[in-house]
Amino acid sequence: MTDETATRADDIPGGISGIRDAVSVRLPAASAYLSVLRTATAGLAARLDFTLDEIEDLRIAVDEACAMLLGHAVPGTDLIAEFELTGQEMIVRVEVSTVGQAEPKRDDFAWMVLTALADDVDAVTDTPDRMAIVLHKRRGSARLS
């Protein structure tokens, strides 16, 4: 794990007060390693003083996002998770190498779980051989559905 810390938030466009932390985790793209990522997610969310329910929501959302991506991952490659902690929000981007143009299905149960647990969810395919899911979770943003 690396921690690229200490950019003053007033140097960031949008001017959120506080410190911006960015943490990257690289793991083999295999489900056996997802427990490490769930633990990292919980620890980082606790650092932002998320509630226990919000932390559990994030852990489940990150797990679901990874499970969706692992189905498209090239065997033997890495899963990369990037966490950005800014003020009251955590942004999580999980990414894998893929073969060909692919995108997670937005009409299945796993996608519904993601959208229920995170404030914003997006699938990103910037290049034909990479796929990512980006989750945003804000502290104190309980959903009323």
VEXVO-962952 format. One record per residue: residue in three letters; x, y, z of N, C-alpha, C, O in turn. Coordinates in steps of 0.05 Angstrom, whole numbers, padded with zeros to 5 digits, always signed. Each point is the difference from the previous one (the first is absolute). Layout:
# residues N
alaXYZXYZXYZXYZ ...
//
This chain:
# residues 145
met+00017-00023+00000-00017+00023+00000+00018+00025+00000+00020+00001+00013 thr-00029+00018-00028+00014+00026+00001-00019+00021+00008-00024-00003-00003 asp+00035+00024+00015-00017+00022+00009+00012+00026-00010+00021+00009+00009 glu-00035+00003-00028+00009+00026-00012-00016+00021+00013-00022+00007-00009 thr+00033+00004+00031-00016+00018+00018+00010+00028-00001+00021+00006-00011 ala-00037+00011+00023+00007+00027+00007-00001+00020-00022+00017+00018-00001 thr-00036-00020-00017-00006+00021-00018-00021+00017+00013-00021-00010+00007 arg+00026+00035-00003-00020+00018+00012-00024+00001-00018+00003+00003-00024 ala-00026-00006+00036-00025-00001-00016-00005+00026-00014-00014+00000-00020 asp+00024+00023+00030-00005+00025-00014+00016+00001-00026-00004+00017-00016 asp+00024-00036+00013+00014-00002-00025-00015-00016-00021+00007-00001-00023 ile-00028-00013+00032-00016-00017-00017-00023+00016-00011-00014+00014+00015 pro+00008-00016-00041-00023+00014-00011-00025-00009+00015-00003-00024+00005 gly-00014+00042+00002-00024-00006+00015+00003+00008+00029-00020+00003+00014 gly+00045+00000-00004+00007+00011+00025-00013-00012+00025-00010+00015+00017 ile+00010-00041-00014-00010-00013+00024+00021+00004+00021+00024-00004-00005 ser-00033+00011+00029+00020+00005+00022+00010-00026+00011-00015-00020+00001 gly+00040+00020+00009+00011-00024+00012+00023-00011-00017+00010+00013-00018 ile-00002-00037+00024+00022-00014-00013-00012-00021-00019-00020-00012+00005 arg+00034+00009-00028-00008-00020-00020+00020-00023+00002+00024+00004-00001 asp-00034-00028+00005+00017-00024+00001-00007-00018-00024-00024-00003-00007 ala+00044-00008-00005-00004-00019-00022+00016-00026+00007+00024+00002+00006 val-00038-00024-00007+00013-00026+00007-00005-00019-00024-00023-00002-00009 ser+00043-00012+00000-00002-00020-00021+00007-00027+00010+00020-00003+00015 val-00035-00017-00023+00005-00028+00008+00000-00016-00026-00019+00001-00016 arg+00039-00017+00013+00002-00018-00024+00001-00029+00011+00017-00007+00016 leu-00036-00009-00026-00003-00028+00008-00003-00018-00024-00008+00010-00022 pro+00015-00035+00024-00007-00018-00022-00030+00000-00005-00016+00001+00019 ala+00008-00002-00044-00028+00000-00007-00012-00028+00005-00007-00014-00019 ala+00004+00008+00044-00012-00026+00009-00016+00005+00025+00008+00016+00017 ser-00030-00030-00015-00019+00005+00023+00013-00006+00027-00009+00010+00020 ala+00030-00027-00019+00013-00006+00025+00012+00024+00014+00005-00001+00024 tyr+00000+00022-00039+00013+00024+00011-00020+00022+00008+00009+00021+00010 leu-00034-00025-00015-00020+00022+00005-00003+00007+00029-00007+00022+00007 ser+00013-00041+00011-00002+00006+00029+00020+00022+00007-00006+00016+00018 val+00029-00015-00030+00019+00021+00005-00012+00027-00008+00004+00020+00014 leu-00017-00019-00037-00012+00025-00009-00023+00009+00017-00004+00023+00005 arg-00012-00042+00004-00022+00007+00019+00010+00012+00025-00011+00019+00011 thr+00033-00031+00000+00012+00011+00024+00011+00028-00004-00003+00017+00017 ala+00017-00013-00039+00011+00027-00006-00023+00020-00003+00002+00022+00010 thr-00024-00030-00023-00023+00018-00003-00011+00008+00027-00005+00024+00004 ala+00002-00043+00013-00011+00006+00027+00018+00018+00016-00009+00019+00013 gly+00035-00024-00014+00019+00017+00014+00000+00029-00010+00002+00018+00016 leu-00003-00015-00042+00000+00027-00011-00026+00015+00006+00001+00024+00005 ala-00023-00038-00007-00026+00012+00007-00001+00008+00029-00011+00021+00007 ala+00023-00037+00010+00001+00008+00029+00016+00025+00004-00006+00016+00018 arg+00027-00013-00034+00016+00024+00002-00016+00025-00006+00006+00022+00011 leu-00027-00024-00027-00017+00023-00006-00024+00002+00019-00018+00016-00004 asp+00019-00033+00025-00022+00000+00020-00027-00008-00012-00021+00010+00009 phe+00021-00028-00028-00025-00011-00010-00012-00017+00022+00014-00010+00017 thr-00041+00008-00017-00013-00017+00020+00005-00029-00006+00010-00007-00022 leu-00016-00010+00041+00004-00029-00005-00017-00010-00023+00009-00016-00016 asp-00034+00027+00013-00017-00008-00023+00012+00009-00026+00000-00014-00020 glu+00011+00039+00019+00012+00010-00024+00025-00016-00008+00005-00005-00023 ile+00011-00002+00043+00024-00016-00005-00008-00027-00011+00012-00010-00019 glu-00033-00003+00030-00009-00026-00010-00011+00002-00028+00005-00017-00017 asp-00020+00039+00011-00010+00005-00027+00023+00002-00020-00001-00012-00021 leu+00022+00026+00029+00023+00003-00018+00015-00026-00004+00008-00007-00023 arg-00005-00008+00044+00013-00027-00002-00015-00018-00020+00012-00012-00017 ile-00038+00012+00020-00016-00017-00018+00001+00011-00028+00002-00016-00019 ala-00004+00042+00015+00000+00012-00027+00027-00006-00014+00000-00007-00023 val+00022+00010+00037+00026-00005-00012+00002-00030-00007+00011-00006-00021 asp-00020-00011+00038+00000-00028-00005-00016-00007-00025+00009-00016-00017 glu-00033+00027+00015-00017-00004-00024+00013+00010-00025+00000-00013-00021 ala+00012+00037+00022+00013+00012-00023+00023-00018-00009+00003-00005-00024 cys+00012-00005+00043+00023-00017-00007-00010-00027-00012+00011-00009-00020 ala-00032-00002+00032-00011-00025-00011-00009+00003-00029+00004-00017-00017 met-00017+00040+00011-00009+00006-00027+00025+00001-00019-00001-00010-00022 leu+00021+00024+00031+00024+00004-00017+00016-00026-00004+00011-00005-00022 leu-00009-00011+00043+00016-00025-00002-00010-00019-00022+00015-00015-00011 gly-00041+00017+00006-00011-00017-00022+00010+00008-00028-00002-00016-00018 his+00013+00040+00016+00010+00010-00026+00031+00002+00000+00011+00005-00021 ala+00002-00010+00044+00028+00004+00003+00016-00022-00015-00007-00023-00001 val+00029+00032-00011+00019-00018-00013+00014-00016+00022+00011+00012+00019 pro-00011-00039-00020+00013-00016+00021+00030+00008+00002+00014+00004-00019 gly-00005-00003+00045+00028+00006+00005+00006+00029+00001+00024+00008+00004 thr-00044+00010-00007+00005+00028+00002-00007+00011+00028-00008-00016+00017 asp+00010+00041-00014-00006+00013+00026-00026+00015+00000-00010+00009-00021 leu-00002-00007+00045-00022+00018+00005+00012+00024+00015+00015-00003+00019 ile-00022+00027-00029+00011+00024+00012-00024+00015+00013-00020+00004-00013 ala+00024+00003+00038-00021+00015+00015+00013+00027+00008+00021+00000+00012 glu-00034+00021-00018+00009+00027+00008-00021+00013+00017-00024+00001-00008 phe+00032+00008+00031-00018+00013+00019+00008+00029+00002+00023+00006+00004 glu-00042+00012-00006+00005+00028+00004-00018+00009+00023-00025-00002-00002 leu+00037+00013+00023-00014+00009+00024+00001+00030-00001+00022+00012+00003 thr-00045+00001-00005-00001+00029-00002-00022+00010+00018-00024-00004-00006 gly+00031+00016+00028-00020+00012+00018-00020-00021+00010+00007-00017+00016 gln-00031+00019-00026-00022-00017+00009-00005-00023-00020-00020-00015+00004 glu+00037+00010-00024-00006-00018-00021+00023-00019-00005+00024+00007+00003 met-00031-00032-00011+00020-00019-00010-00008-00008-00028-00023-00006-00006 ile+00043+00007-00012-00004-00009-00027+00017-00024-00004+00024+00000+00006 val-00036-00022-00015+00015-00025-00004-00002-00007-00030-00022-00002-00011 arg+00045-00003-00001+00001-00009-00028+00014-00027+00000+00023-00002+00008 val-00037-00019-00017+00012-00027-00003+00002-00006-00030-00019+00006-00015 glu+00041-00017+00007+00006-00003-00029+00015-00026-00006+00016-00009+00016 val-00023-00003-00039+00014-00024-00009+00006+00002-00030-00011+00016-00014 ser+00030-00033+00006+00006-00003-00029-00020-00020-00011-00007-00020+00012 thr-00003+00026-00036-00020-00017-00013+00009-00007-00029+00019+00012-00010 val-00033-00030-00002+00005-00006-00028-00024+00011-00016-00022-00009+00004 gly+00027+00028-00021-00021+00012-00016-00017+00020+00016+00004+00003+00024 gln-00022+00009-00039-00017+00020+00012-00022-00013+00017-00016-00016-00011 ala+00015+00021+00036-00020-00012+00018-00009+00022+00019+00015+00018+00006 glu-00038-00021+00005-00011+00018+00020-00017-00016+00019-00015-00018-00009 pro+00015+00024+00034-00017-00015+00019-00029+00004-00008-00008+00021-00010 lys-00008-00041+00015-00029+00002-00005-00013+00018+00020+00003-00005+00024 arg-00017+00024-00033-00014+00020+00018-00028-00009+00007-00014+00015+00014 asp+00005-00038-00024-00027-00008+00005-00001-00026+00016-00021-00013+00001 asp+00043+00005+00012-00001-00024+00016-00001+00007+00030+00002+00023+00008 phe-00004-00043+00009-00004+00003+00028+00025+00013+00013-00003+00017+00018 ala+00027-00024-00027+00024+00011+00012+00001+00031-00004+00008+00014+00018 trp-00016-00005-00042-00001+00029-00005-00020+00014+00018+00005+00022+00010 met-00028-00035-00005-00020+00011+00018+00011+00002+00028-00006+00020+00014 val+00021-00040-00005+00012+00001+00026+00020+00024+00002-00001+00015+00019 leu+00017-00011-00040+00019+00022+00000-00014+00027+00002+00008+00017+00016 thr-00029-00014-00032-00014+00026+00000-00015+00005+00026-00006+00023+00007 ala-00002-00045+00007-00013+00003+00026+00019+00007+00022-00008+00014+00019 leu+00033-00023-00021+00019+00004+00022+00018+00024-00002+00010+00011+00020 ala-00006-00001-00045+00018+00023-00004-00017+00023-00010-00023-00004-00010 asp+00033+00028+00014-00015+00024-00009+00000+00003-00030-00020+00008-00012 asp+00043-00013-00001+00003+00000-00029+00016-00024-00008+00019-00007+00013 val-00027-00004-00036+00015-00023-00011+00002+00004-00030-00019+00008-00013 asp+00043-00014+00002+00003+00002-00029+00019-00022-00010+00018-00008+00015 ala-00022-00001-00039+00018-00019-00013+00016+00016-00020-00011+00016-00015 val+00037-00021+00014+00018+00015-00017+00016-00019-00017+00012-00019+00010 thr-00012+00023-00036+00016-00015-00019+00015+00020-00017-00008+00005-00023 asp+00030+00007+00034+00015+00020-00014+00015-00012-00024+00003+00014-00021 thr+00006-00039+00023+00014-00013-00021-00013-00027-00005-00013-00011+00018 pro+00018-00001-00041-00013-00026-00006+00009-00023+00018-00013-00020+00002 asp+00036+00023+00012+00011-00022+00016-00001+00006+00030+00014-00014+00015 arg-00029+00034-00006-00002+00006+00029-00030+00005+00006-00014+00012-00016 met+00006-00021+00040-00027+00005+00009+00002+00009+00029+00015-00012+00016 ala-00031+00032-00008+00000+00010+00027-00028+00006+00010-00018+00006-00016 ile+00014-00008+00042-00025+00009+00013+00009+00020+00020+00018-00004+00016 val-00032+00027-00016+00006+00022+00019-00024+00004+00018-00023+00004-00009 leu+00028-00004+00035-00020+00003+00021+00005+00026+00016+00023+00005+00006 his-00043+00010-00001+00002+00023+00018-00018-00005+00024-00023-00008-00002 lys+00034+00013+00026-00015-00002+00024+00006+00024+00018+00023+00005+00006 arg-00044+00009+00001+00002+00024+00017-00009-00007+00029-00019-00015+00003 arg+00033+00025+00016-00007-00005+00028-00027+00014+00006-00005+00022-00008 gly-00012-00037+00022-00025+00011+00008-00021+00002-00022-00019+00015+00002 ser+00023-00030-00023-00019+00001-00023-00018-00024+00000-00001-00015-00020 ala-00013+00011+00041-00019-00023+00002-00020+00002-00022-00012+00021-00005 arg+00007-00044-00008-00019-00001-00022-00027-00007+00011-00003-00018+00017 leu-00017+00031-00027-00028-00006+00008-00014-00010-00025-00009+00016-00017 ser+00007-00042+00014-00013-00011-00024-00024-00016+00008-00014-00011-00017 
//
